[in-house]
Amino acid sequence: MSWNIHDPELHKPDHLVVKHMYDSDHVAVVWFGFTRGQTLRDHETTSVAIIQVLKGRIRINCTSEQVLEAGNAVQLQPNERHALTALEDALVQLILVPHPRYHSLAEEIDLPSRG
């Protein structure tokens, strides 16, 4: 399997592109293709989120506001609210560890939490 950050299908002027690149029981990797001005609204996840800018520049609002450009990454803790806005066309890679579905299953079958 190979991935190309220059794929023209990763940017659409009328909507944010979301591509699930890799999925296992342990990790999920998702690419977000932003066109300048597009936003991923305020949200949170139950996993550790590693957000890496592969190209372009974004603003991330979490506990503080930061501008990230290609080559920069941040790690967010579970349940940390955040939003992203593209300051220019951008490609962002999101890595979720462990996969969020693991949490759902753990809660449903009453597994002890890992700590």
MARLUMMAR-948345 format. One record per residue (C-alpha): x, y, z. Coordinates in steps of 0.5 Angstrom, whole numbers. Each point is the difference from the previous one (the first is absolute). Layout:
# MARLUMMAR-948345
+-------+-------+-------+
:     u :     v :     w :
+-------+-------+-------+
:     X :     Y :     Z :
...
+-------+-------+-------+
END
This chain:
# MARLUMMAR-948345
+-------+-------+-------+
:     u :     v :     w :
+-------+-------+-------+
:     0 :     0 :     0 :
:     3 :     7 :    -2 :
:    -3 :     7 :     2 :
:     1 :     6 :    -4 :
:    -1 :     7 :     3 :
:     0 :     3 :    -7 :
:    -6 :    -4 :    -1 :
:    -5 :     6 :    -3 :
:    -6 :    -4 :     2 :
:     2 :     2 :     7 :
:    -2 :     7 :    -1 :
:    -8 :     2 :    -1 :
:    -2 :     8 :     0 :
:    -7 :    -2 :     2 :
:     2 :    -5 :     6 :
:     5 :    -2 :     5 :
:     3 :    -7 :    -3 :
:     1 :    -6 :     5 :
:     3 :    -6 :    -2 :
:     1 :    -6 :     5 :
:     7 :    -2 :    -2 :
:     1 :    -6 :     5 :
:    -4 :    -3 :     5 :
:     2 :    -6 :     5 :
:    -3 :    -2 :     7 :
:     6 :     5 :     3 :
:     1 :     6 :    -5 :
:    -4 :     4 :    -5 :
:     3 :     5 :    -5 :
:    -4 :     5 :    -3 :
:     2 :     5 :    -5 :
:    -4 :     7 :     0 :
:     1 :     4 :    -7 :
:    -2 :     7 :     1 :
:    -1 :     6 :    -5 :
:     2 :     7 :     3 :
:    -5 :     2 :     5 :
:    -3 :    -7 :     1 :
:    -1 :    -2 :     8 :
:    -1 :    -6 :     4 :
:    -5 :     2 :     5 :
:     1 :    -1 :     8 :
:     0 :    -7 :     2 :
:     4 :    -5 :     4 :
:     2 :    -7 :     0 :
:     1 :    -6 :     5 :
:     7 :    -1 :    -3 :
:     7 :     3 :     1 :
:     0 :     4 :    -7 :
:     6 :     2 :    -4 :
:    -1 :     5 :    -5 :
:     5 :     1 :    -5 :
:     0 :     5 :    -6 :
:     3 :    -3 :    -6 :
:    -1 :     6 :    -4 :
:    -3 :     7 :     0 :
:    -1 :     4 :     7 :
:    -6 :    -1 :     5 :
:    -2 :     3 :     6 :
:    -2 :    -4 :     6 :
:    -4 :     2 :     6 :
:     0 :    -4 :     6 :
:     3 :     2 :     7 :
:     3 :     6 :    -4 :
:     1 :     2 :    -7 :
:     5 :    -2 :    -4 :
:     2 :     0 :    -8 :
:     3 :    -6 :    -3 :
:     4 :    -1 :    -6 :
:     2 :    -6 :    -4 :
:     5 :    -4 :     4 :
:    -3 :     2 :     7 :
:    -4 :    -4 :     4 :
:    -4 :     0 :     7 :
:    -3 :    -5 :     4 :
:    -6 :     0 :     4 :
:    -3 :    -3 :     6 :
:    -6 :    -4 :     0 :
:    -6 :     4 :     0 :
:     4 :     7 :    -1 :
:    -5 :     4 :    -4 :
:     3 :     3 :    -7 :
:    -2 :     3 :    -6 :
:     4 :     1 :    -7 :
:     0 :     5 :    -5 :
:     4 :     0 :    -6 :
:     4 :     7 :    -1 :
:     2 :    -3 :    -7 :
:    -1 :    -6 :    -4 :
:     2 :    -6 :     5 :
:     1 :    -7 :     1 :
:    -1 :    -3 :     7 :
:     2 :    -7 :     3 :
:    -4 :    -2 :     6 :
:     2 :    -6 :     4 :
:    -4 :    -3 :     5 :
:     3 :    -4 :     5 :
:    -4 :    -5 :     2 :
:    -5 :     0 :    -5 :
:    -6 :     3 :     3 :
:    -4 :    -6 :    -1 :
:     4 :    -4 :     5 :
:    -3 :     5 :     5 :
:    -7 :    -1 :    -2 :
:     1 :    -8 :     0 :
:     3 :     1 :     7 :
:    -5 :     4 :     3 :
:    -6 :    -5 :    -3 :
:     3 :    -6 :     3 :
:     3 :     3 :     6 :
:     7 :    -1 :    -1 :
:     5 :     3 :     5 :
:     3 :     6 :    -2 :
:     7 :     0 :    -2 :
:     4 :     5 :     4 :
+-------+-------+-------+
END
